[in-house]
């Protein structure tokens, strides 16, 4: 009987059993058995993985690679799903508040977690849990065996991908020539410095202090540096390094959040936002009577609504999580690039600023018409600007062809606008007589505009702008009133005195009728004039000739309407004048056209509240019941835009939902984050991620075996790419939508530092202590393959310095870390991607022995230096 060929990894003999080969594995089949022969430890490791499906070793390696790659991608989706729940639990934990008593005796509630500490501990753990747990699990699984390279290499590889590739994507994604900066440069500088020092320390441990061995002292120092790092970052955030105590006190006081007791978090925030919105709702109710104001009014509302929710509920990490939720088919907030919606044009900004400091008083129309039998005429006066204060203006009538006491009654007085009033009327009595006569005119003149004194309460609360308030007359400080005689029989008139039309209609239609005969052709002119509705804003100024042919008794006049953003009813006039020869106008030669808003004020408020609730739901990333969790897992959720409207589903949304539905349903069994302050969900998610990470580690090793890659190379390429790819899309979205660069790149340096100090420090402490008491095979030492890892760390550290210098130069030259002129940002992005490619290439060459560096020494079976 011959023995298996040692050059073959797998040999199948259905009727033989090779005894004496300790590295054989026999798989019994229905009609025989299979003997797998391992020529070396590597083939044994590849063929004896607990994640290996029976008979998989007999499949073509190329097919195996496809199967393992598919499994890896699906496992990465699962990690992304459970990480979203994990981050929601962390958000609940970090939102905890505590009650403190001020020196004045006042009780207030403040945030329990400092934002910087939360970002570098729980938030970092939430975003880097797969890499950290992979290193920890691999260390535990390889006890009493040679230390694995997958976990440590994944941590360094992920750090390289995050710093170089994600930063490059974010730099290039900002619209030219806009820039975005890190809002806390002091903290960013400290975390960036530590991110370099942490990897330099790693190099010292691997190559200088005890080459190839991690001692207990080194392990505990690495783990302890994590707490020193967090403490220093906290100190920088609190400005403890400043000498000025007032700055410290102001910084401390700025952290205090006033919270009403007994009010739920969701309802509290909703109430705060609605209170904040009252001023904008009032503006919408009364309207801004300028063209630029009308165009800007909806933007003001969106800006006030959206930005206040941002201030109340978002952190640097929010926009990353928000983008991931879209990839997972959950409710998310969709927002276009900052500035494209809320930014007003310079003309609109100038007009709004003018309206805040200047009040303009004028007639709404240059001309008002009245039939003498109506008894009086009302002349509308409008106020634009300073709506929160009372203003006044004097008025007086003046004779024209009409004389006071004969055609009208003289009037003189003061018109007072109370706070919030924008339209007032001057009423002048008209004298009706029985004498046929031509039309008469008189005028009304405005004078002495002024600001009235405010109450003490208003004076104490308002902030008077620099230079004070200005109240002045507009261009229409004089109006002409035409009194139309009604003594001659008339034949042309409007059929109605008031016509009501919805603002959604394209035209307002008024009917003109001909009475008392229809012989011959007659005509008259018509024109529109302003009331509270303004030409060019609410309707298009229209004038023309209406003609009645012989026998025709009715005609229609159409006035084009403009759908504006005003939320109140307004009116304008259509008048008939200058009839043709033999034609006469009747008394009803003026019609009032009333433009009705689509909904009442209460309906408008209801719409706003619904939009607000949708936005609040999109901002609240956690659920409070199991029912909500299973519903959101099974039913795809629509996104919400910056207007509070639902975003329709796209094809990608359906694909991502059905790809992740299995993971979402299993993740729904995790306790809701609202339970036990988020800690129940926190630990359950940690266990869930740990199990998925174990699967990822095995699949990554099997994938490397199938394509012939070593674990270290697989880790810095495919595994690092898989764990960081969701962050890439999320960071790009955050770069576009967040107001600064914090969410996109601000926390990369901090996360990379935490990955080393916590992701390697914790496994090293565990392993070094284990081998110290149980390490007979290693002489009590914890040995690690340091050559390739230390070289990878060295290359990363050098390139990281170059990356941070490029960001600092971009900030100094262009004003921000992200964006800038097209040529500049293209160069930086290309430079950073090139650094990552060089890192991968050089690290791979070292792993395969083409580059010599570090502790190139002989090792025993456990990887310990001889």
C-alpha positions in Angstrom: 0.0 0.0 0.0 1.5 3.3 -1.0 1.3 6.5 1.0 -0.3 9.8 -0.1 1.8 12.1 -2.1 3.0 14.8 0.3 2.8 17.4 -2.5 -1.0 17.0 -2.6 -3.0 18.7 0.0 -6.1 16.5 -0.4 -6.2 12.8 -1.5 -9.4 10.8 -1.7 -9.3 7.0 -1.3 -12.8 5.6 -0.9 -11.7 2.2 0.4 -8.5 2.8 2.4 -7.6 4.2 5.8 -4.1 5.5 6.4 -3.2 4.9 10.0 -0.3 6.6 11.7 -0.8 10.0 10.0 -1.7 12.3 12.9 -2.5 15.2 10.6 -5.1 13.2 8.6 -8.8 13.7 8.9 -11.3 11.0 7.9 -14.8 12.0 6.7 -17.2 9.0 6.5 -19.6 9.0 3.5 -22.6 6.8 2.7 -20.6 4.6 0.3 -17.1 5.1 1.6 -15.0 7.7 3.3 -12.6 10.5 2.6 -9.1 11.0 4.0 -7.8 14.5 4.0 -4.0 14.7 4.2 -2.3 18.0 5.5 1.2 18.6 4.2 1.9 21.4 6.7 0.4 23.5 9.5 -1.0 26.1 7.1 -3.0 23.6 5.1 -4.2 22.0 8.4 -5.4 25.4 9.7 -7.2 26.1 6.4 -9.0 22.8 6.3 -9.9 22.5 10.0 -11.7 25.8 10.6 -14.9 25.4 12.6 -16.7 27.5 10.0 -15.8 25.0 7.2 -18.7 23.2 5.6 -18.0 19.4 5.1 -16.6 18.6 1.6 -15.8 22.2 1.0 -12.1 21.3 0.6 -12.9 19.2 -2.4 -14.4 22.3 -4.3 -12.3 24.2 -6.7 -10.3 27.0 -4.8 -11.7 29.7 -7.1 -15.3 28.7 -6.3 -14.3 28.6 -2.6 -13.0 32.1 -2.9 -16.3 33.3 -4.3 -18.3 31.6 -1.6 -16.2 32.9 1.2 -16.1 36.4 -0.3 -19.9 36.4 -0.5 -20.2 35.2 3.1 -17.8 37.9 4.2 -19.8 40.7 2.5 -23.1 39.3 4.1 -21.4 39.2 7.5 -20.2 42.8 7.1 -23.9 43.8 6.4 -24.9 42.0 9.6 -22.2 43.9 11.6 -23.5 47.2 10.1 -27.0 46.4 11.1 -26.2 45.4 14.7 -23.7 48.3 15.0 -26.6 50.7 14.2 -28.5 49.3 17.2 -25.3 49.5 19.2 -24.8 53.1 18.4 -28.5 53.9 19.3 -27.9 52.3 22.7 -24.8 54.4 23.1 -26.6 57.6 22.2 -29.2 56.8 24.9 -26.4 56.1 27.5 -24.5 59.3 26.6 -27.7 61.5 26.7 -28.1 60.7 30.5 -28.4 63.9 32.6 -27.7 64.6 36.3 -29.0 67.2 38.7 -26.6 69.7 40.3 -27.2 72.6 42.6 -25.7 75.9 41.5 -24.1 78.4 44.0 -27.4 80.4 43.8 -29.3 77.3 45.1 -30.9 76.8 41.7 -31.3 73.1 40.7 -30.4 72.4 37.1 -29.7 69.3 35.0 -26.4 68.8 33.1 -25.1 66.2 30.8 -23.7 63.2 32.7 -21.2 62.3 29.9 -18.8 64.9 28.6 -19.0 64.9 24.8 -15.3 64.4 24.3 -15.1 61.5 26.8 -18.2 59.9 25.2 -16.8 60.2 21.7 -13.5 58.6 22.7 -14.9 55.8 24.8 -18.4 54.6 24.0 -18.7 56.2 20.6 -15.2 54.9 19.6 -16.1 51.4 20.8 -19.4 51.6 18.9 -17.7 52.5 15.6 -14.6 50.2 16.1 -16.2 47.2 17.9 -15.6 44.7 15.0 -11.9 45.4 14.8 -11.4 45.5 18.6 -13.4 42.3 19.1 -11.7 40.5 16.2 -8.3 41.1 17.9 -9.6 40.0 21.3 -11.3 36.9 19.9 -8.3 35.9 17.8 -6.1 36.2 20.9 -8.3 34.0 23.0 -8.7 31.4 20.3 -5.0 31.2 19.6 -3.9 30.7 23.2 -1.4 27.8 23.4 -0.9 28.2 19.7 1.2 30.7 17.6 -0.4 34.2 17.9 -2.6 35.2 15.0 -1.9 38.1 12.7 -5.5 38.8 11.5 -6.7 41.0 14.4 -3.6 43.3 14.9 -3.2 43.7 11.1 -6.9 44.5 10.7 -6.6 47.3 13.3 -3.6 48.9 11.5 -5.1 48.3 8.1 -8.4 49.8 9.1 -6.6 52.8 10.5 -4.7 53.3 7.3 -7.9 53.0 5.2 -9.8 55.4 7.5 -7.1 58.1 7.6 -6.0 58.0 3.9 -8.9 56.8 1.8 -11.9 58.2 3.8 -10.2 61.5 4.3 -9.4 61.7 0.6 -13.1 61.0 -0.3 -14.2 63.7 2.2 -11.7 66.3 1.0 -12.8 65.8 -2.7 -16.5 65.6 -2.0 -17.0 69.2 -0.8 -18.4 71.4 -3.6 -15.8 73.7 -5.1 -14.7 76.1 -3.7 -16.4 75.6 -0.4 -14.4 74.4 2.7 -15.3 72.8 6.0 -13.2 73.0 9.2 -12.9 71.0 12.4 -14.8 72.9 15.0 -12.5 72.0 17.9 -9.0 72.3 16.5 -7.4 72.0 20.0 -9.0 68.6 20.6 -8.3 67.5 17.0 -4.6 68.5 17.3 -4.3 66.5 20.6 -6.0 63.4 19.2 -3.9 63.6 16.0 -0.7 63.8 18.0 -1.8 60.8 20.1 -2.7 58.8 17.0 1.0 59.1 15.9 2.4 58.5 19.4 0.3 55.4 19.9 1.7 53.8 16.8 5.2 54.9 17.7 4.7 53.2 21.1 3.5 50.1 19.3 6.7 50.1 17.3 8.8 50.4 20.5 7.0 47.4 22.0 7.4 45.3 19.0 11.0 46.1 18.0 12.9 48.0 20.8 11.9 47.1 24.3 11.3 43.3 24.0 11.5 42.4 20.3 8.9 39.8 19.4 7.5 39.6 22.9 4.8 41.6 24.7 5.6 41.7 28.4 3.1 42.3 31.2 4.5 45.8 31.8 4.1 46.7 28.1 0.6 45.3 28.0 -0.6 47.2 31.0 1.1 50.4 29.9 -0.6 50.2 26.5 -4.0 49.6 28.1 -3.4 52.3 30.7 -2.5 54.9 28.0 -6.0 54.7 26.8 -7.3 56.3 30.0 -4.5 58.9 30.0 -5.4 59.7 26.4 -9.1 60.2 27.3 -8.2 62.3 30.4 -6.0 64.6 28.4 -8.6 65.0 25.7 -11.2 65.8 28.4 -8.8 68.4 29.9 -8.3 70.0 26.5 -12.0 70.1 26.0 -12.6 71.8 29.4 -9.8 74.3 28.7 -7.9 73.2 31.9 -4.7 74.3 30.3 -5.8 77.9 30.1 -4.7 80.3 32.8 -7.9 82.5 32.4 -10.3 81.1 35.0 -13.2 83.1 33.5 -12.8 81.0 30.3 -13.0 77.9 32.3 -16.1 79.1 34.1 -17.8 80.1 30.9 -17.0 76.8 29.4 -18.4 75.0 32.4 -21.6 77.1 32.4 -22.1 76.5 28.7 -22.4 72.8 29.5 -25.5 73.3 31.7 -28.7 72.3 30.1 -32.0 73.4 31.7 -34.4 70.6 31.7 -38.1 70.6 32.8 -38.7 67.8 35.2 -41.2 65.1 34.3 -41.1 65.8 30.6 -40.3 63.0 28.2 -37.2 63.5 26.0 -39.2 63.4 22.7 -42.0 65.7 23.9 -39.5 68.1 25.5 -37.6 68.5 22.3 -40.7 68.8 20.3 -42.0 71.5 22.6 -38.7 73.4 22.5 -38.7 73.4 18.7 -42.3 74.6 18.4 -41.7 77.4 20.9 -38.7 78.4 18.8 -40.8 78.4 15.7 -43.5 80.7 17.0 -41.9 83.9 15.6 -41.5 82.3 12.2 -45.1 81.1 12.2 -46.2 84.7 13.0 -44.2 85.9 10.0 -45.9 83.4 7.9 -49.3 84.4 9.2 -48.9 88.1 8.5 -46.5 87.9 5.5 -43.6 90.0 4.5 -44.8 92.6 2.0 -41.6 92.8 -0.1 -40.7 90.7 -3.1 -37.4 89.4 -1.7 -39.1 88.8 1.7 -41.8 86.7 0.0 -39.2 84.6 -1.8 -37.2 84.2 1.4 -40.0 83.5 3.8 -40.3 79.7 3.2 -36.5 79.5 3.5 -36.6 81.3 6.8 -39.1 78.7 8.1 -37.0 75.8 6.8 -33.9 77.3 8.3 -35.4 77.9 11.6 -37.0 74.5 11.8 -34.1 72.4 10.5 -31.3 74.2 12.2 -33.0 74.3 15.6 -33.5 70.5 15.5 -29.8 70.2 14.6 -28.8 72.3 17.6 -31.0 70.3 19.9 -30.2 66.7 18.8 -27.1 66.3 16.6 -23.5 65.5 17.5 -20.5 64.9 15.4 -21.3 61.2 15.1 -25.0 61.9 14.0 -24.4 62.3 10.3 -22.4 59.2 10.0 -25.0 57.1 11.7 -27.7 58.8 9.6 -26.0 57.8 6.4 -25.6 54.2 7.6 -29.3 54.1 8.4 -30.2 54.8 4.8 -28.0 52.0 3.7 -29.9 49.7 6.1 -33.3 50.8 4.9 -34.3 52.6 8.2 -35.8 56.0 8.8 -33.1 58.6 8.1 -32.8 62.4 7.6 -32.0 63.4 4.0 -30.5 66.8 3.6 -28.9 68.4 0.6 -25.5 70.0 0.9 -25.4 72.6 3.6 -25.9 76.0 2.0 -28.0 74.8 -0.9 -31.3 75.1 1.0 -30.9 77.4 4.0 -28.5 79.9 2.4 -30.2 83.0 1.1 -29.0 85.2 -1.7 -27.1 88.4 -0.7 -30.1 90.4 -1.8 -32.5 88.4 0.3 -30.1 88.6 3.3 -29.9 92.4 2.9 -33.6 92.7 2.6 -34.3 90.6 5.7 -31.7 92.6 7.7 -33.3 95.8 6.5 -36.8 94.6 7.6 -35.4 93.8 11.0 -34.1 97.4 11.5 -36.3 99.6 9.3 -40.1 100.1 9.0 -41.5 101.5 5.7 -45.0 103.0 5.7 -46.9 103.6 2.5 -50.2 103.2 0.6 -50.7 99.8 -0.9 -51.9 101.4 -4.1 -51.4 104.8 -5.8 -55.1 105.0 -6.7 -58.4 104.1 -5.0 -61.8 104.3 -6.7 -65.2 104.7 -5.0 -68.7 105.1 -6.3 -70.2 108.1 -4.5 -73.3 106.2 -3.3 -71.1 103.8 -1.3 -70.7 106.4 1.4 -67.0 106.0 2.1 -63.6 104.9 0.7 -61.0 102.9 2.6 -57.4 103.5 1.7 -55.0 100.7 2.7 -51.7 101.6 4.3 -49.0 98.9 4.7 -46.1 98.5 7.1 -43.0 96.5 6.1 -40.4 95.7 8.8 -40.1 96.0 12.6 -43.3 93.9 13.1 -42.6 93.4 16.8 -42.9 97.2 17.7 -45.7 99.7 17.4 -45.3 102.5 14.8 -47.5 105.5 13.8 -48.0 107.8 10.9 -50.2 111.0 10.4 -52.5 111.4 7.4 -54.5 114.3 5.9 -56.8 114.7 2.9 -56.3 117.4 0.2 -58.6 118.8 -2.4 -58.3 118.0 -6.1 -61.2 118.5 -8.5 -63.4 117.3 -5.6 -63.8 119.8 -2.7 -64.0 118.9 0.9 -67.6 119.4 2.2 -69.1 119.0 -1.2 -67.8 115.7 -2.7 -66.2 114.3 0.4 -65.6 115.0 4.1 -62.1 116.2 5.1 -60.2 113.8 7.3 -57.1 114.1 9.4 -55.5 112.0 12.1 -53.0 109.4 13.2 -52.8 105.8 12.1 -51.3 103.4 14.7 -49.9 100.0 13.9 -49.8 97.7 16.9 -47.1 95.0 17.1 -47.8 92.4 14.4 -50.2 94.6 12.3 -49.1 95.2 8.8 -52.2 96.6 7.1 -54.3 99.5 8.4 -57.1 101.5 6.6 -57.9 105.2 6.4 -61.7 105.7 5.9 -62.9 108.9 4.2 -66.6 109.7 3.9 -68.0 110.4 0.4 -71.0 112.8 -0.2 -73.7 111.4 -2.5 -75.7 113.8 -4.6 -78.3 113.6 -7.4 -76.6 116.0 -9.8 -75.1 114.5 -13.0 -71.4 115.4 -13.0 -68.0 114.2 -14.0 -65.8 112.1 -11.7 -64.0 114.0 -8.9 -60.7 113.4 -7.2 -58.9 114.2 -4.0 -55.7 112.9 -2.3 -54.6 111.5 1.0 -51.1 112.4 2.3 -49.0 110.5 4.8 -46.5 112.3 7.1 -44.5 112.1 10.3 -43.7 108.3 10.5 -42.4 107.4 14.0 -41.6 104.5 16.4 -43.8 104.4 19.5 -42.4 103.7 22.9 -42.4 100.0 23.9 -43.5 98.6 27.2 -40.9 97.9 29.8 -41.2 94.2 29.3 -40.4 94.5 25.6 -37.5 96.9 26.2 -35.9 94.5 28.6 -36.2 91.4 26.3 -35.4 92.9 22.9 -31.9 93.5 21.6 -31.9 96.9 19.9 -29.7 96.8 16.8 -26.7 99.0 16.4 -27.8 102.4 15.2 -31.4 101.9 16.5 -34.6 101.5 14.5 -35.6 103.6 11.4 -39.2 104.4 10.5 -39.7 106.1 7.1 -42.2 106.7 4.3 -42.2 104.6 1.2 -42.6 105.7 -2.4 -46.4 105.7 -2.2 -46.8 108.4 0.5 -49.6 110.0 -1.5 -52.6 108.3 -3.0 -55.4 109.6 -5.3 -59.1 108.8 -4.6 -61.4 108.9 -7.6 -65.1 109.5 -6.8 -67.3 108.0 -9.6 -70.6 109.7 -10.3 -73.7 107.4 -10.2 -76.4 109.7 -11.5 -76.3 108.8 -15.2 -77.9 105.4 -16.0 -75.2 102.8 -16.5 -75.0 99.8 -18.7 -71.6 98.0 -18.0 -70.8 96.5 -14.6 -69.3 93.6 -12.7 -71.8 90.8 -11.9 -70.4 90.5 -8.3 -68.8 92.8 -5.8 -66.5 90.1 -4.4 -64.9 87.2 -6.2 -63.1 84.5 -4.1 -60.4 82.3 -5.7 -58.0 79.7 -4.3 -54.3 80.6 -4.5 -53.7 77.3 -6.3 -55.8 78.5 -9.3 -53.8 79.8 -12.3 -56.3 82.6 -12.9 -58.9 84.7 -11.1 -61.9 85.1 -13.4 -64.4 88.0 -13.0 -67.6 88.4 -14.9 -68.6 91.7 -16.6 -72.3 92.1 -17.6 -74.2 94.4 -19.8 -77.7 95.5 -18.8 -80.5 97.8 -19.9 -80.0 97.0 -23.6 -77.6 95.1 -25.9 -77.8 97.1 -29.1 -74.6 97.8 -30.9 -70.9 97.3 -29.8 -69.7 98.9 -26.6 -66.5 98.6 -24.6 -64.6 99.9 -21.6 -61.1 99.6 -20.2 -60.2 97.6 -17.1 -57.1 97.5 -14.8 -56.0 95.9 -11.6 -54.8 97.7 -8.5 -53.3 96.5 -5.2 -55.1 95.9 -1.9 -53.4 93.7 0.6 -52.4 91.5 -2.4 -49.4 92.8 -4.3 -48.9 92.8 -8.0 -45.9 90.7 -9.0 -46.1 88.7 -5.7 -49.7 87.5 -5.5 -51.0 88.3 -9.0 -49.8 89.7 -12.3 -50.7 93.3 -13.0 -53.3 93.2 -15.8 -55.1 95.8 -17.9 -56.9 95.8 -21.2 -60.2 96.4 -23.1 -63.4 94.4 -22.6 -65.7 94.6 -25.6 -69.3 93.6 -26.0 -70.5 92.9 -29.5 -74.1 93.5 -30.5 -76.4 91.3 -28.6 -73.6 90.1 -26.2 -74.5 90.6 -22.6 -71.5 89.1 -20.7 -67.7 88.9 -20.8 -65.0 87.4 -18.6 -61.7 88.9 -17.5 -58.9 86.6 -16.4 -56.1 87.8 -14.1 -53.1 85.4 -13.7 -52.3 84.5 -10.1 -49.0 83.7 -8.4 -48.8 81.0 -5.8 -46.9 82.7 -3.0 -45.9 81.4 0.4 -48.3 83.6 2.4 -50.6 81.8 4.7 -53.4 84.4 5.0 -56.1 85.7 2.7 -55.4 88.9 0.7 -57.3 91.0 -1.8 -56.8 93.2 -4.9 -59.2 95.3 -7.1 -60.3 95.1 -10.7 -61.9 98.3 -11.9 -63.7 99.3 -15.1 -63.1 102.8 -16.6 -63.1 104.9 -19.7 -66.2 103.4 -21.5 -66.6 103.9 -25.2 -69.0 106.4 -26.7 -72.6 105.7 -25.8 -71.5 103.2 -23.1 -72.1 103.9 -19.5 -70.6 102.3 -16.3 -72.9 101.1 -13.6 -72.2 101.5 -9.9 -70.6 98.1 -9.6 -67.5 99.0 -11.7 -65.0 97.8 -9.1 -64.7 94.2 -8.0 -62.8 92.9 -5.0 -60.8 89.7 -5.8 -60.1 87.7 -2.6 -57.2 85.2 -2.8 -57.9 82.5 -0.2 -55.0 80.5 1.3 -55.1 76.7 0.9 -55.6 76.2 4.6 -56.3 78.0 7.8 -53.7 79.0 10.3 -54.5 75.9 12.4 -54.2 73.7 9.4 -50.9 75.3 8.6 -49.7 74.7 12.1 -50.8 71.1 11.9 -48.8 70.6 8.7 -45.8 72.1 10.4 -46.2 69.9 13.4 -46.5 66.8 11.2 -43.3 67.8 9.4 -41.6 68.4 12.7 -42.6 65.0 14.1 -41.2 63.3 11.0 -37.9 65.2 11.4 -37.8 64.4 15.1 -38.4 60.7 14.4 -35.6 60.7 11.8 -33.3 62.4 14.3 -34.2 59.9 17.1 -32.2 56.9 16.0 -33.4 54.5 18.8 -36.7 52.7 19.4 -38.6 52.3 22.7 -40.5 49.0 22.2 -39.9 45.6 20.6 -43.0 46.2 18.5 -41.3 49.3 16.9 -38.1 47.3 16.3 -39.8 44.4 14.5 -41.9 46.8 12.5 -38.9 48.8 11.3 -37.1 45.5 10.6 -39.8 44.2 8.3 -41.3 47.3 6.8 -38.8 49.6 4.8 -38.9 53.1 6.2 -38.9 56.2 4.1 -36.4 59.0 4.6 -37.3 62.6 5.6 -36.0 65.6 3.8 -35.2 69.0 5.2 -38.8 70.2 4.7 -40.2 67.4 6.8 -41.6 65.6 3.8 -41.2 61.9 3.2 -38.7 60.8 0.6 -40.0 58.3 -1.9 -38.4 54.9 -2.2 -35.6 54.3 -4.7 -34.6 51.0 -6.2 -31.5 51.0 -4.0 -33.6 51.3 -0.9 -35.6 48.2 -1.8 -32.4 46.2 -2.6 -30.7 47.2 0.6 -33.8 46.5 2.7 -34.2 42.9 1.4 -30.4 42.2 1.6 -30.4 43.1 5.3 -33.9 42.0 6.4 -32.5 38.8 8.0 -30.0 40.7 10.1 -32.6 43.4 11.0 -35.1 40.8 12.2 -32.5 39.0 14.3 -31.3 42.4 15.7 -34.8 43.2 16.6 -34.6 40.7 19.4 -32.1 42.9 21.2 -33.8 44.9 24.0 -34.9 48.3 22.9 -32.3 51.0 23.7 -34.8 52.8 26.0 -34.7 49.9 28.4 -32.4 50.2 31.5 -30.9 53.4 30.1 -29.5 51.7 27.0 -27.2 49.3 28.9 -29.2 46.1 28.2 -29.0 46.8 24.4 -25.3 47.8 24.8 -24.2 44.4 26.2 -26.5 42.3 24.0 -25.1 44.1 20.9 -21.6 43.6 22.2 -22.2 39.8 22.3 -23.9 39.8 18.9 -21.0 41.7 17.3 -18.6 39.4 19.0 -20.2 36.3 17.4 -20.4 37.9 14.0 -16.8 39.0 14.3 -15.8 35.4 15.1 -17.5 34.4 11.8 -15.7 37.2 9.9 -12.3 36.1 11.3 -12.8 32.5 10.1 -14.2 33.5 6.7 -11.4 35.9 6.2 -8.8 33.2 6.9 -10.6 30.7 4.7 -10.8 33.3 1.9 -7.1 34.0 2.2 -6.4 30.2 2.0 -8.6 30.0 -1.1 -6.7 32.7 -3.0 -3.3 32.1 -1.5 -3.1 35.2 0.7 -1.5 35.3 4.1 -3.7 36.5 7.0 -1.8 39.8 7.5 -2.3 40.7 3.8 -6.0 39.7 3.9 -6.4 41.8 7.0 -5.0 45.1 5.7 -6.9 44.7 2.4 -10.2 42.8 2.3 -11.1 42.8 6.0 -10.1 46.4 6.6 -12.0 47.4 3.4 -15.1 45.4 4.6 -15.2 46.9 8.1 -14.5 50.5 6.8 -16.5 50.6 3.6 -19.8 51.6 5.3 -17.9 54.3 7.1 -16.6 55.6 3.8 -20.1 56.2 2.4 -21.3 57.6 5.8 -18.3 59.9 6.1 -18.9 61.3 2.6 -22.5 62.0 3.4 -21.5 63.6 6.7 -19.0 65.8 4.8 -21.7 67.1 2.5 -24.5 67.4 5.1 -22.9 68.2 8.4 -22.1 71.9 9.1 -18.4 71.2 9.9 -15.7 68.5 9.4 -16.1 66.9 12.8 -18.3 64.0 11.7 -16.4 63.3 8.6 -12.7 63.3 9.7 -12.6 64.9 13.2 -12.9 61.6 15.0 -10.8 59.4 12.7 -7.5 60.2 14.6 -9.2 59.6 18.0 -10.7 56.3 16.8 -7.4 55.1 15.4 -5.8 55.8 18.8 -8.5 54.0 20.7 -8.1 51.0 18.3 -4.4 50.6 19.3 -4.6 51.4 23.0 -7.9 49.5 23.6 -8.0 47.0 20.6 -4.4 45.8 21.2 -4.0 46.8 24.9 -6.8 44.7 26.2 -5.9 41.4 24.3 -2.2 41.9 25.3 -3.1 42.3 28.9 -5.2 39.1 28.8 -2.6 37.1 26.8 0.5 38.2 28.7 -1.2 37.4 32.0 -2.3 34.0 30.7 1.2 33.0 29.5 2.8 34.3 32.7 0.9 31.7 34.7 0.3 29.0 32.0 3.1 29.5 29.5 5.2 26.4 29.9 5.6 26.2 26.1 6.9 29.8 25.8 8.7 30.2 29.0 6.0 32.5 30.4 6.3 34.9 27.4 3.6 36.1 25.1 5.2 36.0 21.7 3.8 37.7 18.6 5.1 37.7 15.0 6.5 41.3 15.1 8.4 41.6 11.8 5.6 42.3 9.4 3.4 44.0 11.9 6.1 46.4 13.1 7.0 47.3 9.5 3.3 48.0 8.7 3.1 50.2 11.7 6.3 52.1 10.7 5.0 52.8 7.2 1.6 53.8 8.5 3.1 56.2 11.1 5.3 58.0 8.5 2.4 58.3 6.0 0.0 59.5 8.8 2.3 62.4 9.5 2.3 63.3 5.8 -1.5 63.1 5.8 -2.0 65.3 8.8 0.5 67.9 7.4 -1.5 68.0 4.2 -4.7 68.7 6.1 -3.1 71.4 8.2 -1.8 73.1 5.0 -5.2 72.9 3.4 -6.7 74.6 6.5 -4.0 77.3 6.5 -4.1 78.0 2.8 -7.8 77.4 1.9 -9.4 77.9 5.3 -10.5 74.3 6.1 -9.4 70.7 6.2 -12.0 69.6 3.6 -12.7 71.1 0.2 -11.1 74.1 -1.4 -10.2 74.9 -5.0 -10.6 72.0 -7.5 -6.9 71.7 -8.2 -5.9 71.9 -4.6 -8.4 69.3 -3.3 -7.8 67.0 -6.3 -4.1 67.0 -5.5 -4.6 66.3 -1.8 -7.1 63.5 -2.5 -4.8 61.8 -5.0 -1.9 62.2 -2.6 -3.8 60.5 0.2 -5.0 57.6 -2.0 -1.4 57.1 -3.2 -0.3 56.9 0.4 -2.8 54.1 1.1 -1.8 52.1 -2.1 1.9 52.4 -1.1 1.1 51.3 2.4 -0.6 48.1 1.1 2.1 47.4 -1.4 5.0 47.8 1.0 3.3 45.9 3.8 2.5 43.0 1.4 6.1 42.9 0.1 7.4 42.7 3.7 4.9 39.9 4.5 6.1 37.8 1.6 9.8 38.3 2.5 10.8 40.8 -0.3 11.6 43.5 2.2 13.8 42.8 5.2 13.1 44.8 8.4 13.0 44.5 12.2 13.4 41.3 14.2 14.4 39.0 11.4 15.3 36.2 13.8 14.6 32.5 14.1 11.5 31.6 16.1 10.2 28.4 17.6 6.9 26.7 16.9 5.1 29.2 19.2 6.7 32.2 17.4 9.0 33.0 20.3 12.6 34.3 19.4 15.2 31.6 19.9 
